[in-house]
């Protein structure tokens, strides 16, 4: 199964793109055209810290114009993208239309 969409993360101004394929979830953290502004840089550091604290397997996947994080999803868990990200990031995350 493969799908993509957008998520609203906490009080961030703009939704972020995600790609969900198998047990991998790639999420845009710093937007294309914005990176490396100081706000996005702080968000990258905050997300990195939360993922480490949550014990999640992940790696950063910079695209040159944006910063993505590639998160390994737990096997066997059927959790929605927004719910899972809310759980590991500690902020409200919801899928947007």
Buried (B, 14 or more C-beta within 10 A) or exposed (E): EEEEBBBBBEEBEEBBBBBBEEEEBBBBBBBEEBBEEEEBEEBBEBBBEBBEEEEBEBEEEEEEEBBBBBBEBEEEEEEEBBEBBBEBBEBEBBBEE
